[in-house]
């Protein structure tokens, strides 16, 4: 009994050290605890109806999401991680229905961004950059629980949010998390 | 005289310099009562980008949006609770700087007190054991034998004589 008590502090110490090392290793692999868990998972996507930003493409509204598995990607031309993610999105556009929502940006700058980098989206809506009580569409970002860009939501055929990516996708995220889920939801 | 004037000027500067507020004048509501409620509420709401700042103090874009939205809700007639709930529905309990007391946060709320009590328990048990063990092991703590007390009286007598 006494010997056990003497060993206790040392044991606790090493258990803690082990725990910290484990967390550090996980962080190396992108599992960071400061990522905010979303409460929107398994909830219906909020109501929205956004005007178009690119001339030959339609805007985006909630009804457009029904009937397909869709990835909704929030982006902006001023957002550097979005640029980093963009080439991956172009590849992704062939595997899942991809639509975009322009967040806190000017339409002409969003257009220039897409002209320069390519436009992988089937439809793009733009949110009024200023929150305005007369324009309920200006708070679509908040209704989705968006904290910044890029953020992406995978919405199933019924319009329910199934997955949220905070920050840019990595190839690993796409292959290990997103595409298996897309395959499952497309059945 | 000049020194005193300088000092007075300096003191005035210090008094006049208020803290820099994140809340912009154009965000504020005209109704001072509603504005006061909004200020109180926003002190308990987390800016989700900066994470450890409340939205009242934060200069982040999202904090600005949440402040404006909160004021819109209050102006539309929401109670404080409803306005908070509106944000919790979108951002989760995480948006509250003071987490609610529920099954998920039980460890958070009771953990520190529990650890402290456990530590105190250990400490008390440890010292008690040590005191009894010391008393048993220490020869000096035992009562004097007859020979020892005789020797002690003799020594004391000697002292008095000299």
Boltz contact constraints between the chains, C-beta under 6 A:
constraints:
  - contact:
      token1: [A, 36]
      token2: [B, 94]
      max_distance: 6.0
  - contact:
      token1: [A, 39]
      token2: [B, 92]
      max_distance: 6.0
  - contact:
      token1: [A, 131]
      token2: [B, 65]
      max_distance: 6.0
  - contact:
      token1: [A, 131]
      token2: [B, 68]
      max_distance: 6.0
  - contact:
      token1: [A, 133]
      token2: [B, 72]
      max_distance: 6.0
  - contact:
      token1: [A, 142]
      token2: [B, 90]
      max_distance: 6.0
  - contact:
      token1: [A, 145]
      token2: [B, 90]
      max_distance: 6.0
  - contact:
      token1: [A, 145]
      token2: [B, 91]
      max_distance: 6.0
  - contact:
      token1: [A, 147]
      token2: [B, 48]
      max_distance: 6.0
  - contact:
      token1: [A, 147]
      token2: [B, 49]
      max_distance: 6.0
  - contact:
      token1: [A, 147]
      token2: [B, 62]
      max_distance: 6.0
  - contact:
      token1: [A, 148]
      token2: [B, 49]
      max_distance: 6.0
